[in-house]
């Protein structure tokens, strides 16, 4: 196979095999071939070749611009999927010290591998507030779907949603929302939703497969209300039709064996709680008024937190509810002095 000379556009191509001699030399750091051509001509043609190669590399071929635009759109779509429900601010040190984070990897592995996960954790371990966030942070929900966490009471659904929204740095009703009777603060962008058992049960009537949710969390399952028991039966039936639906049953005190035998493909995660030191203090002499002494002691212990008139009114209301008598001026004065001090 014959090699060709470097040539200018439009010039004739001379066969290298007909050249009397062929020598290789480096011009501007590039090895070029020259024969009867002069050194000056070889340098000029080599520079023209470099310019031509750069122009061909920068000039898009037919359909290349479309592919680049498509790749850019694909990267943007993947970036959006990875940031779907992303946390707006990092965890604070107090939240990061909760016991649930010691079992984060085990929890994520269980949800990925099993249809049903049973979580037993003591009060204060971070089940209700942190588990939905952990699942979102590990991208365990599909695009345009959400996590719903049921609560037996309306107050719990509202307050937990507000707490989670504050931790993630978003407004309630956007990425984090809640739905209770006569009030729905959620939208299409909501990825973590807290709702009462009755609200989710009514959603099952309009959407029998709960197609809006990737994960359903049943919190406080040990209370065994009528709505909770019906939801468990419906979710067990939905899992036979939707293999991608994940169910998490949570409680502080739960009979794991009973729930594991009811659901299909179960795995349990046990999260221990934390213990804090407790100090026992005794009065040096008997108190004539036990309620008055108890209230004053509470104010002494929490003097760094109860520093407003609301604290006095709260203490007086508590005293009235306990004694069913009128609080005298002496007790009110003592409480006021203690708070001001």
Secondary structure, DSSP 8 states (H G I E B T S, - for coil): ---B----TTS---BGGGSS--EEEEETTEEEEESSS-HHHHHHHHHHHHHHHHHHHHS--TTHHHHHHHHHHHHHHHHHHHTTT--SS---HHHHTSGGGGGHHHHHHHHHH-SEEEEEE-TTSSHHHHHHHHHHHTT-S-TT-EEEEEESSHHHHHHHHHHHHHHHT--BTTTEEEEETTEEE--TT-SEEEEEHHHHHHHHHH-TT-TTEEEEEE-SGGG--HHHHHHHHHHHHHHHH-TT-EEEEEESS--HHHHHHHSSSEEEEEE------------SS--S-HHHHHHHHHHHHTTTT--SHHHHHHHHHHHHHHH-S---HHHHHHHHHHHH-
